Amino acid sequence: MTDKNKETAEAKLSEEELHFLSLVYSLTQAAWSWMGKQANPVTQQTQIDLVQAKSMIDMLRCIRTKTQGNLSAKEQSILDSVLSDLELNYVEESSKK
């Protein structure tokens, strides 16, 4: 592999990581918003809908299952970390009801 091809492959990997992490962060942001932990970026208001929050968390769990063994260590670590944080906060919010 030439240096130019190697650089292109590394840039592509970085772009793929960026796209994957953008998806993860988008679902994470939505879950936080549905739990009322941050304002909705469109309405700037907070609202709580735990059914929707759980749906976002379930989507992230599905992504983790479907991508098992195919993620970089960095991607796996970030996905596991956000899922852990969301799950703990979801349990906390659910117990308030």
Z-matrix of the N, CA and C atoms (Angstrom, degrees):
N
C 1 1.450
C 2 1.524 1 107.96
N 3 1.317 2 116.49 1 128.66
C 4 1.460 3 119.81 2 178.45
C 5 1.518 4 110.35 3 -74.07
N 6 1.325 5 115.69 4 163.86
C 7 1.465 6 120.01 5 179.32
C 8 1.526 7 111.13 6 -60.39
N 9 1.333 8 116.61 7 -38.33
C 10 1.463 9 120.52 8 -179.83
C 11 1.526 10 110.15 9 -65.33
N 12 1.334 11 117.93 10 -43.28
C 13 1.464 12 121.20 11 178.32
C 14 1.524 13 111.04 12 -64.89
N 15 1.329 14 115.96 13 -38.85
C 16 1.463 15 120.33 14 178.68
C 17 1.524 16 110.24 15 -63.70
N 18 1.336 17 117.26 16 -43.98
C 19 1.464 18 121.22 17 178.03
C 20 1.523 19 110.74 18 -61.87
N 21 1.316 20 117.19 19 -40.98
C 22 1.465 21 121.50 20 178.82
C 23 1.520 22 110.64 21 -64.48
N 24 1.325 23 117.45 22 -42.41
C 25 1.465 24 121.14 23 178.39
C 26 1.524 25 110.96 24 -64.09
N 27 1.339 26 117.15 25 -40.56
C 28 1.456 27 120.34 26 178.46
C 29 1.517 28 111.30 27 -67.40
N 30 1.329 29 116.83 28 -39.55
C 31 1.464 30 120.21 29 178.21
C 32 1.518 31 110.01 30 -65.26
N 33 1.334 32 117.09 31 -39.71
C 34 1.462 33 120.56 32 178.90
C 35 1.524 34 110.44 33 -64.84
N 36 1.306 35 117.10 34 -42.41
C 37 1.462 36 120.98 35 177.76
C 38 1.515 37 109.65 36 -59.77
N 39 1.319 38 117.42 37 -44.52
C 40 1.457 39 121.14 38 179.04
C 41 1.528 40 110.94 39 -62.42
N 42 1.308 41 117.24 40 -39.57
C 43 1.460 42 121.37 41 178.07
C 44 1.528 43 110.40 42 -65.81
N 45 1.329 44 117.03 43 -41.94
C 46 1.463 45 120.71 44 177.65
C 47 1.524 46 110.70 45 -63.71
N 48 1.339 47 116.45 46 -42.86
C 49 1.465 48 119.69 47 176.85
C 50 1.516 49 110.77 48 -60.86
N 51 1.311 50 116.57 49 -42.56
C 52 1.455 51 121.09 50 179.46
C 53 1.526 52 110.67 51 -60.64
N 54 1.309 53 117.56 52 -44.57
C 55 1.466 54 121.13 53 179.20
C 56 1.522 55 111.34 54 -64.41
N 57 1.318 56 116.33 55 -44.27
C 58 1.467 57 119.84 56 179.00
C 59 1.518 58 110.87 57 -62.22
N 60 1.320 59 116.84 58 -48.20
C 61 1.462 60 120.30 59 -178.27
C 62 1.525 61 111.40 60 -66.75
N 63 1.317 62 117.68 61 -32.09
C 64 1.473 63 120.43 62 175.26
C 65 1.520 64 110.54 63 -63.07
N 66 1.316 65 117.08 64 -40.91
C 67 1.460 66 121.26 65 176.58
C 68 1.522 67 110.64 66 -63.14
N 69 1.316 68 116.54 67 -47.03
C 70 1.467 69 121.04 68 179.54
C 71 1.528 70 110.21 69 -60.40
N 72 1.318 71 117.20 70 -46.57
C 73 1.463 72 120.05 71 -179.10
C 74 1.523 73 112.09 72 -66.91
N 75 1.302 74 117.49 73 -34.00
C 76 1.464 75 120.60 74 178.06
C 77 1.526 76 110.89 75 -63.57
N 78 1.326 77 116.41 76 -47.03
C 79 1.466 78 120.29 77 177.70
C 80 1.523 79 111.31 78 -66.49
N 81 1.322 80 116.29 79 -36.76
C 82 1.456 81 121.00 80 178.28
C 83 1.525 82 110.68 81 -64.20
N 84 1.320 83 116.19 82 -46.39
C 85 1.471 84 121.05 83 178.83
C 86 1.526 85 110.01 84 -59.19
N 87 1.311 86 116.96 85 -43.21
C 88 1.465 87 120.48 86 179.16
C 89 1.524 88 110.84 87 -62.52
N 90 1.316 89 117.64 88 -41.86
C 91 1.466 90 120.91 89 179.37
C 92 1.527 91 110.62 90 -63.02
N 93 1.336 92 117.07 91 -45.33
C 94 1.465 93 120.00 92 178.11
C 95 1.528 94 110.52 93 -59.96
N 96 1.304 95 115.62 94 -41.55
C 97 1.465 96 120.19 95 -179.91
C 98 1.524 97 111.04 96 -63.81
N 99 1.330 98 117.64 97 -45.18
C 100 1.466 99 121.19 98 179.74
C 101 1.521 100 112.33 99 -67.01
N 102 1.319 101 117.77 100 -24.43
C 103 1.466 102 120.23 101 176.36
C 104 1.527 103 111.47 102 -84.09
N 105 1.325 104 116.71 103 -2.55
C 106 1.454 105 120.46 104 -179.81
C 107 1.512 106 113.92 105 77.10
N 108 1.322 107 116.84 106 15.56
C 109 1.463 108 121.66 107 -177.46
C 110 1.528 109 112.02 108 -85.17
N 111 1.329 110 116.83 109 -15.83
C 112 1.460 111 121.36 110 175.08
C 113 1.518 112 108.21 111 -151.96
N 114 1.304 113 115.02 112 158.56
C 115 1.458 114 119.98 113 -177.55
C 116 1.526 115 110.71 114 -71.23
N 117 1.312 116 115.08 115 147.53
C 118 1.457 117 121.37 116 173.18
C 119 1.527 118 107.19 117 -62.09
N 120 1.340 119 118.36 118 127.50
C 121 1.471 120 120.06 119 -176.22
C 122 1.531 121 113.26 120 -64.21
N 123 1.320 122 117.77 121 -22.59
C 124 1.460 123 120.84 122 -179.50
C 125 1.528 124 111.16 123 -86.45
N 126 1.336 125 116.63 124 -49.40
C 127 1.469 126 120.97 125 -175.16
C 128 1.525 127 113.30 126 -91.75
N 129 1.330 128 117.24 127 -15.47
C 130 1.465 129 123.35 128 -176.13
C 131 1.532 130 112.47 129 61.34
N 132 1.318 131 116.99 130 21.41
C 133 1.455 132 121.97 131 177.95
C 134 1.530 133 108.81 132 -117.24
N 135 1.332 134 115.33 133 153.64
C 136 1.460 135 119.12 134 175.62
C 137 1.518 136 109.07 135 -97.98
N 138 1.290 137 115.32 136 144.93
C 139 1.451 138 121.83 137 177.32
C 140 1.513 139 107.91 138 -149.40
N 141 1.315 140 115.83 139 155.39
C 142 1.462 141 119.79 140 179.85
C 143 1.519 142 108.60 141 -119.70
N 144 1.325 143 114.39 142 124.73
C 145 1.461 144 122.56 143 173.72
C 146 1.523 145 105.71 144 -143.51
N 147 1.328 146 115.44 145 92.45
C 148 1.459 147 120.02 146 -174.45
C 149 1.516 148 113.22 147 -68.04
N 150 1.314 149 117.62 148 -23.90
C 151 1.469 150 120.33 149 175.82
C 152 1.531 151 109.12 150 -64.76
N 153 1.331 152 116.13 151 -45.80
C 154 1.471 153 120.19 152 178.66
C 155 1.528 154 110.86 153 -67.27
N 156 1.336 155 117.23 154 -39.95
C 157 1.465 156 120.45 155 178.13
C 158 1.524 157 110.63 156 -59.99
N 159 1.330 158 116.12 157 -44.83
C 160 1.467 159 120.57 158 178.82
C 161 1.523 160 110.73 159 -62.51
N 162 1.313 161 116.73 160 -37.40
C 163 1.461 162 120.67 161 178.17
C 164 1.527 163 111.34 162 -61.28
N 165 1.331 164 117.50 163 -42.22
C 166 1.469 165 121.28 164 178.21
C 167 1.534 166 110.12 165 -64.99
N 168 1.332 167 116.44 166 -42.47
C 169 1.466 168 120.77 167 178.96
C 170 1.527 169 109.98 168 -64.03
N 171 1.329 170 116.92 169 -41.74
C 172 1.471 171 120.54 170 177.95
C 173 1.528 172 111.47 171 -62.54
N 174 1.333 173 117.25 172 -37.20
C 175 1.470 174 120.29 173 177.28
C 176 1.517 175 110.74 174 -64.09
N 177 1.327 176 116.47 175 -41.81
C 178 1.464 177 119.84 176 177.92
C 179 1.529 178 111.43 177 -65.52
N 180 1.314 179 117.30 178 -37.82
C 181 1.474 180 120.78 179 175.63
C 182 1.531 181 110.03 180 -62.42
N 183 1.315 182 115.84 181 -42.26
C 184 1.469 183 120.81 182 178.98
C 185 1.531 184 110.19 183 -62.01
N 186 1.315 185 116.32 184 -44.02
C 187 1.466 186 120.42 185 177.95
C 188 1.526 187 109.96 186 -60.32
N 189 1.331 188 116.91 187 -42.49
C 190 1.468 189 119.86 188 179.20
C 191 1.530 190 110.50 189 -61.47
N 192 1.322 191 116.88 190 -44.25
C 193 1.467 192 120.94 191 -179.91
C 194 1.525 193 111.24 192 -64.70
N 195 1.327 194 116.72 193 -46.70
C 196 1.465 195 121.07 194 -175.56
C 197 1.526 196 113.88 195 -71.52
N 198 1.343 197 116.50 196 -22.32
C 199 1.462 198 119.25 197 -179.26
C 200 1.525 199 112.83 198 -103.53
N 201 1.317 200 116.66 199 5.77
C 202 1.462 201 120.94 200 -177.21
C 203 1.525 202 110.85 201 -53.05
N 204 1.325 203 115.47 202 126.79
C 205 1.463 204 121.23 203 179.42
C 206 1.517 205 113.78 204 85.45
N 207 1.326 206 118.39 205 -2.95
C 208 1.466 207 121.47 206 -177.62
C 209 1.523 208 113.60 207 -116.54
N 210 1.312 209 117.50 208 4.59
C 211 1.454 210 120.60 209 -178.51
C 212 1.519 211 111.04 210 -103.22
N 213 1.324 212 115.11 211 152.53
C 214 1.467 213 118.84 212 172.35
C 215 1.528 214 107.28 213 -69.82
N 216 1.309 215 116.02 214 164.42
C 217 1.463 216 120.53 215 178.80
C 218 1.527 217 110.32 216 -59.67
N 219 1.320 218 116.84 217 -38.51
C 220 1.461 219 121.71 218 179.21
C 221 1.526 220 110.67 219 -64.27
N 222 1.320 221 117.12 220 -47.38
C 223 1.472 222 121.25 221 179.65
C 224 1.524 223 110.70 222 -61.68
N 225 1.325 224 116.47 223 -44.70
C 226 1.465 225 120.98 224 -179.18
C 227 1.518 226 110.78 225 -63.19
N 228 1.309 227 116.49 226 -42.83
C 229 1.459 228 121.17 227 -179.88
C 230 1.527 229 111.81 228 -62.83
N 231 1.312 230 116.72 229 -44.35
C 232 1.464 231 120.69 230 179.93
C 233 1.523 232 110.35 231 -65.83
N 234 1.314 233 117.39 232 -45.07
C 235 1.465 234 121.10 233 179.97
C 236 1.528 235 110.68 234 -61.49
N 237 1.321 236 117.06 235 -45.98
C 238 1.468 237 120.60 236 178.97
C 239 1.527 238 111.44 237 -62.51
N 240 1.317 239 116.34 238 -40.60
C 241 1.459 240 121.23 239 -178.13
C 242 1.530 241 111.88 240 -66.18
N 243 1.337 242 116.84 241 -47.66
C 244 1.468 243 118.21 242 -178.99
C 245 1.522 244 110.71 243 -66.75
N 246 1.329 245 117.07 244 -36.67
C 247 1.467 246 119.21 245 177.82
C 248 1.523 247 111.20 246 -64.04
N 249 1.301 248 117.33 247 -42.79
C 250 1.456 249 121.01 248 178.87
C 251 1.529 250 111.12 249 -61.11
N 252 1.328 251 116.55 250 -46.95
C 253 1.464 252 120.76 251 178.55
C 254 1.527 253 111.60 252 -61.29
N 255 1.314 254 116.37 253 -45.05
C 256 1.467 255 120.14 254 -179.22
C 257 1.523 256 111.32 255 -64.65
N 258 1.322 257 116.67 256 -43.61
C 259 1.464 258 120.02 257 -178.63
C 260 1.528 259 111.33 258 -62.77
N 261 1.320 260 117.28 259 -43.53
C 262 1.467 261 120.76 260 178.62
C 263 1.527 262 111.23 261 -62.69
N 264 1.322 263 116.44 262 -43.60
C 265 1.460 264 119.85 263 179.53
C 266 1.520 265 111.94 264 -69.38
N 267 1.317 266 117.14 265 -34.20
C 268 1.464 267 120.84 266 177.18
C 269 1.528 268 110.39 267 -63.30
N 270 1.324 269 116.78 268 -45.06
C 271 1.466 270 120.98 269 178.01
C 272 1.532 271 110.07 270 -60.40
N 273 1.331 272 115.56 271 -43.62
C 274 1.463 273 120.09 272 178.77
C 275 1.532 274 110.93 273 -61.04
N 276 1.301 275 118.12 274 -46.39
C 277 1.462 276 121.17 275 -179.73
C 278 1.533 277 111.34 276 -67.26
N 279 1.318 278 116.82 277 -38.43
C 280 1.462 279 120.87 278 179.37
C 281 1.521 280 111.97 279 -64.19
N 282 1.318 281 116.12 280 -33.62
C 283 1.473 282 119.66 281 -177.99
C 284 1.532 283 111.67 282 -73.79
N 285 1.319 284 117.95 283 -16.26
C 286 1.469 285 121.95 284 178.17
C 287 1.515 286 112.15 285 -76.25
N 288 1.301 287 116.93 286 -18.40
C 289 1.470 288 120.80 287 -175.76
C 290 1.504 289 111.10 288 -84.36
